[in-house]
Each structure stands twice: as structure tokens, then as C-alpha cells.
Amino acid sequence: MTDSPSRVAIVTGAGRGIGAAVAKRLASDGFAVALFDLDEAGAKAGAEAITADGGRALGVGLDISDAEQVDAAVGTVAAELGAPTVLVNNAGITRDNMLFKMSETDWDSVMGVHLRGSFLMSRAVQKHQTEQKWGRVVNLSSTSALGNRGQANYSTAKAGLQGFTKTLAVELGKFGVTANAIAPGFIETDMTAATAERVGMGFEDFKNAAAEQIPVRRVGQPSDIANVVSFLVSDEASFVSGQVIYVAGGPKA
């Protein structure tokens, strides 16, 4: 943990999956946690569970691609929990299709959540981080950043987050703020279950097929990502910044 005055984290896309696991882990690490999600009910349920376990949490429903909603939500966190110093940009959507069938709406929607959303969130939170002279930003990229058939929009957005991460590290480092990205491989979530359904496979068969291609011979769990986030936001990781860590059960980049 840090000796900074404020130990407050915001996790986007925290209503389920990786985001929910990250929020729970940061709460167990001693942070007050704000759970942001378009699904307000999911965010509030996660916050209630953390509170029931003795933590401090707040669930907020918002569209992170809307600047006014982002600024208002971050202001609410500062007022109710304290100045946010940790930001985990996890929110994401998929609109998969081959390039020749991909609509402009499919492209814009994915860019709006992943890139515009992360930009708006980071811009709003950095004010509190620089004032506190301490902060952590963790952006969720993906192994798809290396290219993936049927995901021109998603791959581009996830690759863009890596460049965004490195620039944040350069700009914010002098204020005691680090920025890093995690690029998960196959993680067992509702999103990968939806992919299995889209390609016409049962989820168990889909996971087994994926595990055969992974050196450690298993698919990842949301907790695998939460564990790495926990390290990156700690004081022990204060000299780690501008990095992309592939958490994929084997080498990817």
C-alpha cells in the first residue's frame, strides 16, 4: 500500500468479469473502490458485496464515452470516497465482424468505449493524481492488439491503448503517477462465452480448444488479471511504468 493521503480506486466495466474481480481484489488490498459500469445494477451489486465484506465502495452507472457523465461520476467519487488516485480502464465491448461486413457503427462503438472512454476517464482522474503526487493507471489491452481475424475494430482499439499507456507514463511520471497496460489472453468471462456462442461452439469445448493452444494448458480466470493489477498499483511497482504485460499463459510479444 501507499502512504499517499488518498487510497481510492476507480474500476470501469466493473459490473462483471475482469472488472468485478479487480474491484474485489483492490478492496481486499485496502482501497475504497468505485465500480463504474453501463450496467448500473451490476455496479451497485458489486459495491454492495464489497461493503458487506467490510470495505468501502460505490457503484455508479454511466456511459464512459460521454464526457459530462464521466466528469460528474469522478466528482461524485471524490466527494463520497475521496480523491481517486488509482484508475483501471477495463470497460470494453466487442462488435466482431470481418472487415468487409463491419459497419461504421461497429467501428465507432468499439473506439468510443475503449479509446474515448479511457481518454475521458484518465483526463478526469489525472487532476486528482497530480494533486496527490501519487497515482496509478492500468489500461486493459488484449493479445488481440497483435491482430485477430474478425476484430479489426477491437484489435485497433487495444493496440491504441498500448500507445496511450506509454504516453501517459511519459507525461505523468514526474507527478509520481505510473501507467501500465495488461494484455490478457483467453480469460473465462461472459465475453468469451458470447464469442463461443457466435462461432457455434459449446463454451466448454471452446475453452478446451483454447487451452490446447496455451503453453500452461489452461484458460485464464479474472483473478489472474486482478492479481497483476494488484501488483501494478502497489508501491512495490513504483519503478514499473509504460509497460505492456501479456498475461496469457505463454509468450505473446
C-alpha positions as CSV (number, residue, x, y, z in Angstrom):
1,M,0.0,0.0,0.0
2,T,0.9,3.6,-0.4
3,D,1.4,6.3,2.2
4,S,-0.4,8.8,0.0
5,P,-3.3,10.7,1.5
6,S,-5.9,9.1,-0.7
7,R,-6.4,5.3,-1.3
8,V,-9.3,5.4,-3.7
9,A,-9.6,3.4,-6.9
10,I,-12.0,3.5,-9.9
11,V,-12.5,0.4,-12.0
12,T,-14.5,0.8,-15.2
13,G,-16.5,-2.1,-16.6
14,A,-16.7,-3.4,-13.0
15,G,-20.2,-4.9,-13.2
16,R,-18.9,-8.3,-14.1
17,G,-16.0,-10.4,-15.3
18,I,-12.5,-9.0,-15.1
19,G,-13.6,-5.6,-13.8
20,A,-15.6,-7.2,-10.9
21,A,-12.6,-9.3,-9.9
22,V,-10.3,-6.3,-10.0
23,A,-12.7,-4.3,-7.9
24,K,-13.0,-7.0,-5.3
25,R,-9.2,-7.5,-5.2
26,L,-8.4,-3.8,-4.8
27,A,-11.0,-3.6,-2.0
28,S,-9.2,-6.5,-0.2
29,D,-6.0,-4.6,-0.7
30,G,-7.4,-1.8,1.4
31,F,-8.6,0.6,-1.3
32,A,-12.0,2.3,-1.3
33,V,-13.4,1.3,-4.8
34,A,-15.8,3.0,-7.2
35,L,-17.3,0.5,-9.6
36,F,-18.3,2.1,-12.9
37,D,-20.4,0.3,-15.5
38,L,-23.1,1.0,-18.1
39,D,-25.0,-1.7,-16.2
40,E,-25.8,0.3,-13.1
41,A,-27.4,-2.6,-11.3
42,G,-24.3,-4.7,-11.8
43,A,-22.0,-1.9,-10.5
44,K,-24.2,-1.3,-7.4
45,A,-24.4,-5.1,-6.6
46,G,-20.7,-5.3,-6.7
47,A,-20.3,-2.3,-4.5
48,E,-22.8,-3.8,-2.0
49,A,-20.9,-7.0,-1.9
50,I,-17.7,-5.2,-1.1
51,T,-19.4,-3.1,1.6
52,A,-20.9,-6.3,3.1
53,D,-17.4,-7.7,3.4
54,G,-16.3,-4.6,5.4
55,G,-14.9,-2.5,2.6
56,R,-15.8,1.0,1.2
57,A,-17.4,1.0,-2.3
58,L,-19.6,2.9,-4.6
59,G,-21.5,1.7,-7.7
60,V,-22.1,4.1,-10.5
61,G,-23.9,3.7,-13.7
62,L,-22.6,5.7,-16.7
63,D,-21.6,5.8,-20.3
64,I,-17.8,6.3,-20.1
65,S,-17.8,7.7,-23.7
66,D,-19.8,10.7,-22.5
67,A,-17.6,13.5,-21.2
68,E,-20.2,15.1,-18.9
69,Q,-21.2,11.8,-17.3
70,V,-17.5,10.9,-16.7
71,D,-16.7,14.3,-15.1
72,A,-19.8,14.1,-12.9
73,A,-19.1,10.5,-11.8
74,V,-15.5,11.2,-11.0
75,G,-16.7,14.2,-9.0
76,T,-19.1,12.0,-7.1
77,V,-16.3,9.6,-6.2
78,A,-14.1,12.4,-4.9
79,A,-16.9,13.7,-2.8
80,E,-18.1,10.4,-1.4
81,L,-14.9,8.3,-1.2
82,G,-12.1,10.7,-1.6
83,A,-9.7,11.7,-4.4
84,P,-9.3,8.9,-6.8
85,T,-5.6,8.0,-7.3
86,V,-5.9,4.6,-9.0
87,L,-7.7,4.1,-12.3
88,V,-8.3,0.8,-14.0
89,N,-9.6,1.3,-17.5
90,N,-11.2,-2.0,-18.1
91,A,-14.6,-1.3,-19.8
92,G,-14.9,-2.8,-23.2
93,I,-17.2,-4.1,-25.8
94,T,-16.9,-6.3,-28.9
95,R,-18.6,-5.8,-32.3
96,D,-16.8,-8.5,-34.2
97,N,-17.1,-8.9,-37.9
98,M,-14.9,-9.4,-41.0
99,L,-13.7,-6.1,-42.4
100,F,-16.0,-6.2,-45.5
101,K,-19.0,-6.7,-43.3
102,M,-18.1,-4.3,-40.5
103,S,-20.3,-1.3,-40.2
104,E,-19.2,2.2,-39.3
105,T,-21.3,1.9,-36.2
106,D,-19.5,-1.2,-35.1
107,W,-16.2,0.6,-35.6
108,D,-17.2,3.8,-33.8
109,S,-18.9,1.9,-30.9
110,V,-15.7,0.0,-30.1
111,M,-13.5,3.0,-30.4
112,G,-15.9,5.1,-28.3
113,V,-15.7,2.7,-25.3
114,H,-12.1,1.6,-25.4
115,L,-10.2,4.7,-26.6
116,R,-12.5,7.7,-26.0
117,G,-13.7,6.2,-22.7
118,S,-10.1,5.6,-21.4
119,F,-9.1,9.1,-22.5
120,L,-12.0,10.7,-20.8
121,M,-11.5,8.7,-17.6
122,S,-7.8,9.3,-17.5
123,R,-8.2,13.0,-18.1
124,A,-10.7,13.4,-15.3
125,V,-8.7,11.3,-12.8
126,Q,-5.2,12.7,-13.5
127,K,-6.2,16.0,-11.8
128,H,-6.6,14.2,-8.5
129,Q,-3.5,12.1,-9.1
130,T,-1.2,15.0,-9.8
131,E,-2.6,16.9,-6.8
132,Q,-1.9,13.9,-4.6
133,K,1.6,13.5,-6.2
134,W,0.8,9.7,-6.5
135,G,-1.2,7.6,-8.8
136,R,-1.6,4.5,-10.9
137,V,-3.3,3.9,-14.2
138,V,-3.8,0.4,-15.5
139,N,-5.3,0.0,-19.0
140,L,-6.7,-3.3,-20.2
141,S,-5.4,-4.1,-23.6
142,S,-5.5,-7.6,-25.2
143,T,-3.5,-10.1,-27.1
144,S,-5.8,-9.1,-29.9
145,A,-3.7,-6.0,-30.2
146,L,-1.3,-8.2,-32.1
147,G,-4.0,-8.8,-34.7
148,N,-7.0,-11.1,-34.7
149,R,-9.3,-12.2,-37.6
150,G,-12.7,-10.6,-37.4
151,Q,-11.7,-8.0,-34.9
152,A,-10.3,-5.1,-36.9
153,N,-12.0,-2.6,-34.6
154,Y,-11.2,-4.4,-31.3
155,S,-7.6,-5.1,-32.3
156,T,-7.0,-1.5,-33.3
157,A,-8.6,-0.1,-30.1
158,K,-6.5,-2.5,-27.9
159,A,-3.3,-1.6,-29.8
160,G,-4.2,2.1,-29.4
161,L,-4.4,1.6,-25.6
162,Q,-0.8,0.5,-25.6
163,G,0.3,3.7,-27.2
164,F,-1.9,5.7,-24.9
165,T,-0.4,3.9,-21.9
166,K,3.1,4.8,-22.9
167,T,2.3,8.4,-23.4
168,L,0.6,8.7,-20.0
169,A,3.7,7.2,-18.5
170,V,5.8,9.9,-20.1
171,E,3.5,12.8,-19.2
172,L,2.5,11.8,-15.7
173,G,5.7,10.2,-14.4
174,K,7.1,13.4,-12.8
175,F,3.9,13.6,-10.7
176,G,4.5,10.2,-9.1
177,V,2.0,8.5,-11.4
178,T,2.7,5.3,-13.3
179,A,0.8,3.9,-16.2
180,N,0.9,0.3,-17.5
181,A,-1.2,-1.9,-19.6
182,I,-2.2,-5.5,-19.2
183,A,-2.9,-7.6,-22.3
184,P,-4.9,-10.7,-21.3
185,G,-5.1,-13.8,-23.4
186,F,-8.1,-16.1,-23.2
187,I,-10.0,-15.3,-19.9
188,E,-13.1,-17.2,-18.9
189,T,-15.8,-14.4,-18.9
190,D,-19.2,-13.7,-20.3
191,M,-17.4,-12.0,-23.3
192,T,-15.6,-15.2,-24.3
193,A,-18.8,-17.2,-23.7
194,A,-20.5,-14.9,-26.2
195,T,-17.7,-15.5,-28.7
196,A,-18.2,-19.2,-28.3
197,E,-21.9,-18.8,-29.0
198,R,-21.2,-16.6,-32.0
199,V,-18.9,-19.2,-33.6
200,G,-21.4,-22.0,-32.8
201,M,-19.4,-23.9,-30.1
202,G,-20.3,-25.0,-26.6
203,F,-18.3,-23.0,-24.1
204,E,-16.6,-26.0,-22.5
205,D,-15.4,-27.2,-26.0
206,F,-14.4,-23.6,-26.8
207,K,-12.3,-23.3,-23.6
208,N,-10.7,-26.8,-24.1
209,A,-9.7,-25.9,-27.6
210,A,-8.2,-22.6,-26.4
211,A,-6.3,-24.3,-23.6
212,E,-4.7,-26.7,-26.1
213,Q,-3.0,-23.7,-27.7
214,I,-1.8,-22.1,-24.4
215,P,1.6,-23.3,-23.0
216,V,0.3,-23.6,-19.4
217,R,-2.6,-25.7,-20.8
218,R,-5.4,-23.8,-19.2
219,V,-7.5,-20.7,-19.9
220,G,-7.2,-17.7,-17.7
221,Q,-9.5,-16.6,-14.9
222,P,-10.5,-13.0,-14.0
223,S,-8.4,-13.4,-10.8
224,D,-5.3,-13.9,-12.9
225,I,-5.7,-10.3,-14.2
226,A,-6.7,-8.9,-10.8
227,N,-3.5,-10.3,-9.3
228,V,-1.4,-8.4,-11.8
229,V,-3.4,-5.2,-11.3
230,S,-2.8,-5.5,-7.6
231,F,0.9,-5.5,-8.1
232,L,0.9,-2.7,-10.6
233,V,-1.0,-0.3,-8.3
234,S,1.3,-1.1,-5.3
235,D,4.3,0.9,-4.1
236,E,6.4,-2.2,-5.0
237,A,5.7,-1.4,-8.7
238,S,6.7,2.3,-8.5
239,F,9.6,1.8,-11.0
240,V,7.4,-0.1,-13.5
241,S,5.8,2.3,-15.9
242,G,4.9,2.4,-19.6
243,Q,4.9,-1.4,-19.9
244,V,2.6,-3.8,-21.6
245,I,2.3,-7.1,-19.7
246,Y,0.9,-10.0,-21.6
247,V,-1.0,-12.2,-19.2
248,A,-1.8,-15.1,-21.5
249,G,-0.2,-18.3,-20.2
250,G,2.7,-18.0,-22.5
251,P,4.7,-15.7,-24.7
252,K,2.8,-13.3,-27.0
253,A,5.0,-10.3,-27.6
